[in-house]
């Protein structure tokens, strides 16, 4: 019983990384819009960099989710 409670608490704490990733993704695209409004001529180059930032930030979220699932369902 105590082990199950510890697993649930650990998984809940691991999913807090998802909130940070959501904030990071919002920051990436907010900065993209700000940068495009300041210099529209380099829109394509900025968009490529924003997609890279999105992918790296989303990878952190997937790692946090994977850790939560490992805590819940691993033996």
Phi, psi and omega in degrees: 000316179293324178295319178296319178296319179294322177297317181293319178294317179297319179293321177296320178292325180292329181283354175295337176296335179293325178294318178296322178293322177298319177295319180296319179294319176298322178294319180299310184283332173295318177293326177298313180296320178296317181292321179293324179291333178279325183215084185291345185289339180252033183301316183295318180293320178295322181294321177299317180292325179292321178295322176297315177297321177297316182296318180292322179291321179292329177297322178297320179296319179293324177295318179296319179294322179295319178296320179297316179294322177296321178294322183283319192249356177279156181284000000 
